[in-house]
């Protein structure tokens, strides 16, 4: 997984702060929590949720089944 500081998915360009994304799992931490989500393109994302809000801190590449010409 790669770190990200952008506000859009580098694979499909979808904004990080809007739907659609699928929540895969949530985990409570001392600072707030982490949420594992899947972007519309299939990229798995780790979101940190704390007093500053929610932000994507790491993501994988898009799912092979959802990328490439066949996905269009």
Beta strands, then each sheet from edge to edge (+ up, - down):
strand 1: 2-3
strand 2: 21-29
strand 3: 32-39
strand 4: 44-50
strand 5: 53-59
sheet 1: 1+ 5- 4+ 3- 2+
end
